[in-house]
């Protein structure tokens, strides 16, 4: 159990600089990804909407 907690703590410590690179309200560059149906979707496809982006990898 201690090893799992240590691994989680280490992972969070290493990930924090990457996570803190953006703050609420910052602008991001346009990017394009495939959705769950395989269609290409660009960030710029929704210019007037507030976006909430979730990345995951099923496994």
Secondary structure, DSSP 4 states (H G I P E B T S, - for coil): -HHHHHHHHHHHHHHHHHHTT--TT------EEE-TTS-EEEGGGGTTS----------
